[in-house]
């Protein structure tokens, strides 16, 4: 929002845009209006960024006023911005995605859709609870309105601001489910090991990926089983050599790391096309070796660490995937300190936490969201690497009061851009759902290029104020729960996690 000649302006609700460039001097926006695309750059981009931000700026805080007038008038003429400094004579209602809570005797309001959080007065809190918005003092009411906790009553769906991310198409290519490890929690343990992708199916898969790459970038995730087994060498060479000159195709290897060194010749031949490696390391040596066991019943910790360091020395990006449950939760601090000392090139390494989940068994109880958030904050504090946690609630909390309107994704995961090609040529929308017909979207012979997933759960949850913190949960998790007539809901966990967030960050929340 921005103050211009004493009046407050914000972006019109139905205007869509994307941002290009991360460095301040290279910022550029593309605005989509009436089926046309308008580029905004330079001083105009700085002004536009202030307008779409949740905080309130003055025009002169962004660019010189003489220059601002020219660009501001252009935005007004295009009807991209609107004045919002009046709440009188408006019929107001609480946003469907606003959430009120009390923590340590202080009153807070947040909006899960717009990623805002503020401390408010007890008077405002009580009046909101009673739905007496018109009695809130005018200055505070306008602030709540400007921050989108309160909105003008209308027929439009607030979720219209959700953006479908412009992502690469994600292909998971499975040669077989063969593996050189026997991990204790592997969800593929009952898959048909021994079956291999045929030459004909591999050729059809390559042709299908060719079609996906027309006008769009594609990331091939080599998946399994274990993709870097010795008997997959010819298949890997075949795929990689085919796409060597296709500038729209890139590679990622999701591996247990045991055979990395044996493929360095292949990696180096296409180094500029490799996005990175995902290698699992679950804890310190004793813990990891109990969970991730080789077929010869030996531990794998030493080999995995050597492979991570080997890739790091060769300047490849590595995501260290840590599958977390109660067994390895306590050792994470020790593991991170060990990695801090062991890995040299910190900027090329990321720690990526995932909860261990037994989705076919709805009674299985993974670590709750609050514990995950506490672990995430601790890991961020002590780690010398970038740390992420694969949970929407954590990503949402970390974006509070930081991101600009509107950059909220529209789904729990990347199912809408996933093409999981099984060894038999069938294509699925989820890389944990191979063999389940509800997630099958075709085959490499006759697949649709657009993957569509069922939104049954999302329709039920869509108007819950916590929707954009969990998106109705994992579709595969919900699928298995429905087989037992179980309805999964994450409200209580989300509430507890939000209160934990406030307790940790209370001094950073404005009042």
C-alpha positions in Angstrom: 0.0 0.0 0.0 1.1 3.5 -0.6 0.2 7.1 0.5 -0.1 9.4 -2.5 -1.2 13.0 -1.9 -2.6 12.0 1.5 -4.7 9.2 0.1 -4.0 5.4 0.5 -3.9 3.2 -2.6 -3.7 -0.6 -3.1 -3.8 -3.0 -5.9 -7.2 -3.9 -7.4 -8.2 -7.4 -6.3 -8.5 -9.0 -9.8 -5.1 -7.9 -11.1 -2.6 -10.7 -11.5 1.2 -10.3 -11.8 4.5 -12.2 -11.6 7.9 -10.9 -10.4 11.1 -11.5 -12.4 14.5 -10.8 -10.9 15.6 -11.0 -7.3 18.2 -8.3 -7.0 16.8 -4.9 -6.3 18.2 -3.1 -9.4 16.9 -5.9 -11.7 13.4 -6.1 -10.3 10.7 -6.4 -13.1 7.0 -7.2 -12.9 4.7 -8.5 -15.6 1.0 -7.5 -15.1 -1.7 -9.5 -16.7 -4.7 -7.4 -17.6 -7.5 -8.2 -20.1 -5.5 -11.0 -21.8 -2.5 -8.6 -22.3 0.9 -8.6 -20.6 2.4 -5.3 -19.4 6.1 -5.2 -18.3 7.0 -2.9 -15.4 10.7 -2.1 -14.7 13.0 0.4 -13.3 11.5 3.2 -11.1 8.0 2.0 -12.0 8.8 -1.5 -10.6 9.9 0.0 -7.3 6.7 2.0 -7.1 4.6 -1.0 -8.0 6.4 -3.1 -5.3 5.5 -0.6 -2.7 1.8 -0.6 -3.8 1.4 -4.3 -3.6 3.3 -4.7 -0.2 1.2 -5.1 3.0 3.1 -2.4 4.8 2.2 1.3 4.2 4.7 3.4 2.3 4.9 7.0 1.2 5.5 7.7 -2.4 8.7 9.6 -1.7 10.0 6.5 0.2 10.3 4.6 -3.1 11.3 7.0 -5.9 11.5 10.8 -6.3 8.1 12.4 -6.3 8.3 13.9 -9.8 9.1 10.5 -11.3 6.4 8.8 -9.1 3.6 11.1 -10.5 4.2 9.9 -14.1 4.1 6.2 -13.1 1.3 6.6 -10.6 -1.0 8.3 -13.1 -0.3 5.4 -15.5 -1.4 2.9 -12.8 -4.5 4.9 -12.1 -5.4 5.2 -15.8 -4.9 1.4 -16.2 -7.3 0.8 -13.3 -4.7 -1.4 -11.5 -5.0 0.4 -8.2 -7.8 1.7 -6.0 -8.2 4.1 -3.1 -8.9 2.3 0.2 -8.7 5.0 2.9 -12.4 5.0 3.6 -14.3 2.4 5.6 -17.4 4.4 6.4 -20.5 3.7 4.3 -19.1 0.2 3.6 -20.7 -3.0 4.7 -17.8 -4.9 6.3 -17.2 -8.5 7.2 -14.4 -10.5 8.7 -12.2 -12.3 6.2 -13.0 -16.0 5.9 -9.3 -16.6 6.5 -8.8 -14.5 9.6 -7.9 -16.2 12.9 -8.0 -14.7 16.4 -6.0 -16.1 19.3 -4.7 -15.1 22.8 -1.2 -15.9 23.8 0.2 -15.0 27.2 -2.6 -12.5 27.8 -2.0 -10.7 24.4 -4.5 -10.6 21.6 -3.5 -11.4 18.0 -5.1 -11.6 14.6 -3.7 -13.2 11.5 -4.9 -13.9 8.0 -3.8 -17.2 6.5 -4.6 -16.2 3.0 -2.7 -12.9 2.9 0.1 -14.0 5.2 -0.4 -11.2 7.8 -0.2 -11.2 11.6 -0.7 -8.3 14.1 -1.2 -7.8 17.8 -4.5 -5.9 18.5 -6.3 -4.4 21.4 -8.6 -6.3 23.7 -11.4 -3.9 22.7 -10.9 -4.8 19.0 -10.6 -8.5 19.7 -13.9 -8.5 21.7 -15.8 -6.5 19.0 -14.6 -8.8 16.3 -15.7 -11.8 18.3 -19.1 -10.2 18.7 -19.2 -9.3 15.0 -19.6 -5.6 15.9 -17.0 -4.3 13.4 -18.6 -0.9 13.1 -17.8 -0.2 16.7 -14.1 -0.6 16.4 -12.3 2.8 16.6 -11.9 4.2 13.1 -8.1 4.3 13.0 -7.8 0.7 14.1 -10.7 -0.4 11.8 -9.0 1.1 8.8 -5.7 -0.6 9.7 -7.5 -4.0 10.0 -9.2 -3.2 6.7 -6.0 -2.3 5.0 -4.3 -5.4 6.2 -7.2 -7.5 4.9 -8.4 -9.0 8.2 -11.7 -7.1 7.4 -13.1 -6.8 4.0 -16.0 -5.2 2.2 -18.9 -7.6 1.8 -19.1 -8.8 -1.8 -19.9 -11.9 -3.8 -16.3 -12.5 -5.0 -14.4 -15.5 -3.7 -11.4 -14.4 -1.6 -9.5 -17.5 -2.9 -9.4 -15.8 -6.4 -6.0 -14.4 -5.3 -4.5 -17.8 -5.3 -2.0 -18.2 -8.0 -1.1 -21.3 -9.9 2.7 -21.2 -9.8 4.5 -21.0 -13.2 6.7 -24.0 -12.5 8.6 -26.5 -14.5 6.9 -29.7 -15.4 8.2 -32.4 -13.0 8.8 -35.8 -14.5 9.7 -38.7 -12.2 11.2 -41.5 -14.3 11.3 -44.9 -12.7 13.4 -47.7 -14.3 12.5 -50.2 -11.6 11.9 -50.6 -7.9 15.2 -52.4 -7.4 17.3 -51.0 -4.6 20.6 -51.7 -2.8 19.1 -50.8 0.6 16.4 -52.0 3.0 15.2 -48.8 4.8 12.9 -49.5 7.7 10.2 -47.0 6.7 10.3 -47.4 2.9 6.8 -47.1 1.4 8.0 -49.0 -1.7 8.9 -52.2 0.3 5.9 -54.0 -1.2 6.5 -52.9 -4.8 7.4 -55.4 -7.5 11.2 -55.5 -7.4 12.9 -57.3 -10.2 10.7 -55.8 -13.0 12.5 -53.5 -15.3 11.4 -50.8 -17.8 11.5 -52.3 -21.3 13.4 -50.7 -24.2 10.1 -49.9 -25.9 8.6 -48.2 -22.8 11.8 -46.2 -22.3 11.7 -45.0 -25.9 8.0 -44.0 -25.5 8.8 -42.2 -22.2 11.5 -40.2 -24.0 9.1 -39.2 -26.8 6.5 -38.2 -24.2 9.0 -36.0 -22.3 10.0 -34.5 -25.7 6.4 -33.5 -26.2 6.3 -31.9 -22.7 9.4 -29.9 -23.3 7.9 -28.1 -26.3 7.7 -24.5 -25.1 8.1 -25.4 -21.4 11.0 -26.4 -19.1 11.0 -30.0 -17.8 12.9 -31.4 -14.8 13.5 -35.2 -15.0 13.8 -36.6 -11.5 15.6 -39.9 -11.8 13.7 -42.0 -9.2 13.2 -45.5 -8.0 14.0 -47.8 -6.3 17.5 -46.6 -6.6 18.2 -44.9 -10.0 22.0 -45.1 -9.7 22.3 -48.9 -9.6 24.9 -50.3 -11.9 22.3 -52.1 -14.1 20.7 -48.7 -14.9 23.8 -47.2 -16.5 22.7 -47.8 -20.1 19.2 -46.5 -19.5 20.6 -43.3 -17.8 23.0 -42.7 -20.7 20.2 -43.2 -23.2 17.9 -40.6 -21.6 20.7 -38.1 -20.9 22.3 -38.3 -24.3 18.9 -37.9 -26.0 18.2 -34.6 -24.2 21.8 -33.2 -24.2 20.9 -30.5 -26.8 17.4 -29.8 -25.5 17.7 -26.6 -23.5 14.3 -27.1 -21.9 15.2 -30.3 -20.1 17.1 -30.5 -16.8 17.9 -33.4 -14.4 17.7 -34.1 -10.7 18.9 -37.4 -9.1 16.9 -38.7 -6.1 19.3 -41.3 -4.6 20.5 -43.1 -1.5 24.0 -42.0 -2.5 25.8 -45.3 -2.4 26.8 -45.4 -6.1 27.3 -41.7 -6.8 31.1 -41.9 -7.4 30.6 -44.5 -10.2 28.6 -42.1 -12.3 30.7 -38.9 -12.0 31.7 -39.3 -15.7 28.0 -39.1 -16.7 27.3 -36.2 -14.3 30.2 -34.1 -15.6 29.1 -34.6 -19.2 25.9 -32.7 -18.5 26.9 -30.6 -15.4 25.1 -27.5 -16.6 21.8 -29.4 -16.9 21.9 -30.9 -13.4 19.7 -29.0 -10.9 21.0 -31.1 -8.0 20.9 -34.3 -6.0 18.6 -35.4 -3.2 20.4 -37.8 -0.8 18.9 -39.0 2.5 20.8 -38.8 5.8 18.6 -39.5 8.8 20.8 -38.7 11.7 24.1 -39.4 13.4 25.8 -42.6 12.5 24.2 -44.9 15.1 20.7 -43.7 14.3 21.1 -43.5 10.5 22.6 -47.0 10.3 19.6 -48.5 12.2 17.2 -47.1 9.7 19.0 -47.1 6.4 20.5 -50.5 6.0 22.2 -51.9 2.9 21.1 -55.2 1.3 24.1 -56.8 3.0 22.8 -55.6 6.3 25.5 -53.0 6.8 25.1 -49.4 7.8 25.3 -46.7 5.1 26.3 -43.6 7.0 30.0 -43.4 6.1 29.3 -44.1 2.4 26.5 -41.5 2.3 28.7 -38.8 3.9 31.5 -39.6 1.5 29.1 -39.2 -1.4 27.7 -35.9 -0.2 31.2 -34.5 0.3 32.3 -35.9 -3.1 29.5 -34.1 -4.9 30.1 -31.0 -2.8 33.8 -30.9 -3.9 32.7 -31.2 -7.5 30.4 -28.2 -7.1 27.1 -30.0 -7.4 24.1 -28.8 -5.3 22.9 -31.4 -2.8 19.6 -31.4 -0.8 20.2 -33.6 2.3 16.8 -35.1 2.9 16.2 -35.9 6.6 13.1 -38.1 7.3 12.1 -37.2 10.8 10.2 -39.2 13.4 10.5 -39.7 17.2 13.4 -42.1 16.7 15.8 -39.5 15.2 14.3 -36.2 16.5 16.6 -35.8 19.4 19.9 -36.3 17.5 19.3 -33.5 14.9 21.3 -30.9 16.7 24.3 -33.2 16.9 23.9 -34.1 13.2 23.8 -30.5 12.1 26.9 -29.6 14.1 28.7 -32.6 12.5 27.6 -31.5 9.0 28.7 -27.9 9.7 32.2 -29.2 10.4 32.3 -31.8 7.6 30.9 -30.1 4.5 33.1 -27.3 3.0 30.9 -25.5 0.4 27.9 -24.5 2.5 26.0 -22.6 -0.1 25.6 -25.7 -2.3 23.9 -27.7 0.4 20.4 -27.6 1.8 18.8 -29.5 4.7 15.4 -30.7 3.7 13.2 -32.1 6.5 10.2 -34.5 5.8 8.0 -36.2 8.3 8.0 -40.0 8.2 4.4 -40.9 7.4 2.8 -44.3 7.0 -0.1 -43.2 4.7 -1.7 -46.6 4.1 -2.3 -46.8 7.9 -4.5 -43.8 9.1 -3.8 -44.8 12.7 -0.1 -44.0 12.3 0.8 -40.8 14.2 3.6 -38.8 12.7 5.4 -36.0 14.6 2.9 -33.1 15.0 3.2 -29.8 13.3 4.3 -27.9 16.5 7.2 -30.2 17.1 8.2 -29.9 13.4 8.2 -26.1 13.7 10.3 -26.1 16.9 12.8 -28.4 15.1 12.8 -26.1 12.1 13.5 -23.0 14.1 16.3 -24.7 16.0 17.9 -26.1 12.8 17.7 -22.6 11.2 19.5 -21.2 14.3 22.4 -23.6 14.4 22.8 -24.7 10.8 25.3 -23.1 8.4 23.1 -24.4 5.5 19.7 -23.3 4.1 17.0 -25.3 6.0 13.5 -26.1 4.7 10.7 -28.2 6.0 8.3 -29.9 3.6 5.1 -28.8 5.4 2.7 -26.0 4.1 2.1 -24.7 7.7 5.8 -24.0 8.2 6.2 -22.3 4.9 3.1 -20.2 5.6 4.4 -19.1 9.1 7.8 -18.2 7.7 6.2 -15.9 5.1 4.1 -13.9 7.6 4.5 -10.2 7.1 7.3 -10.8 4.7 5.8 -11.5 1.3 3.9 -9.3 -1.0 0.4 -9.7 -2.3 -0.6 -12.1 -3.7 1.9 -15.1 -3.9 0.0 -17.9 -2.2 0.0 -21.2 -4.0 -3.2 -23.0 -4.9 -2.5 -26.6 -3.8 -0.9 -28.8 -1.2 1.8 -30.1 -3.5 3.0 -30.2 -7.1 0.5 -32.9 -8.3 -0.8 -30.5 -11.0 2.6 -30.5 -12.7 3.8 -34.0 -11.8 4.2 -36.8 -14.4 5.4 -39.9 -12.6 6.3 -42.5 -15.2 6.3 -46.0 -13.8 8.5 -48.7 -15.3 5.4 -50.1 -17.1 4.7 -46.8 -18.8 1.7 -45.8 -16.7 1.7 -42.2 -15.5 0.6 -41.0 -12.1 0.2 -37.6 -10.6 1.9 -38.5 -7.3 5.3 -40.0 -6.7 4.0 -42.1 -3.8 0.9 -43.3 -5.5 2.2 -45.6 -8.3 -0.2 -48.5 -8.8 -3.3 -46.6 -7.4 -5.8 -46.1 -10.2 -7.3 -42.9 -8.6 -3.9 -41.2 -9.2 -3.3 -42.7 -12.7 -3.6 -40.1 -15.4 -2.6 -42.1 -18.5 0.4 -43.8 -20.1 3.3 -42.7 -22.2 1.4 -43.9 -25.2 -1.7 -41.8 -24.8 -1.2 -39.5 -21.8 -2.8 -36.1 -21.4 -0.3 -33.3 -21.2 -2.2 -31.6 -18.4 -2.4 -33.6 -15.1 -5.6 -33.1 -13.2 -6.1 -34.2 -9.7 -9.3 -34.7 -7.7 -10.3 -31.7 -5.6 -12.9 -33.5 -3.5 -11.1 -32.8 -0.2 -10.3 -29.2 -1.2 -14.0 -28.4 -1.9 -14.9 -29.5 1.7 -12.1 -27.5 3.3 -12.0 -24.6 0.9 -13.7 -22.0 3.2 -12.0 -23.1 6.4 -9.9 -20.2 7.7 -6.9 -22.6 7.9 -7.3 -23.7 4.3 -4.1 -22.1 2.9 -2.1 -23.6 5.9 -2.8 -27.2 4.9 -4.9 -27.1 1.7 -7.0 -29.9 3.0 -4.0 -32.1 3.6 -2.1 -34.5 1.4 -4.4 -36.0 -1.3 -2.8 -39.4 -1.0 -3.1 -39.3 2.8 -6.8 -38.4 2.4 -7.3 -41.2 -0.1 -6.0 -43.9 2.3 -8.0 -42.4 5.2 -11.2 -42.5 3.1 -10.7 -46.3 2.7 -11.3 -46.5 6.4 -14.0 -43.8 6.5 -11.6 -41.6 8.4 -11.7 -37.8 8.0 -8.4 -36.1 8.7 -8.4 -32.5 9.9 -5.3 -30.5 11.0 -7.0 -27.5 12.8 -5.8 -28.3 16.3 -2.2 -28.9 15.1 -2.3 -25.6 13.1 -3.7 -23.6 16.1 -1.0 -25.1 18.4 1.7 -24.3 15.9 0.5 -20.7 15.4 0.7 -20.1 19.1 4.2 -21.6 19.2 5.1 -19.2 16.4 3.7 -16.2 18.3 5.6 -17.3 21.5 8.9 -17.4 19.6 8.4 -14.2 17.5 6.2 -12.0 19.8 8.8 -9.2 19.7 8.6 -9.0 15.9 4.8 -8.7 15.7 3.6 -5.1 15.4 1.0 -3.6 17.7 
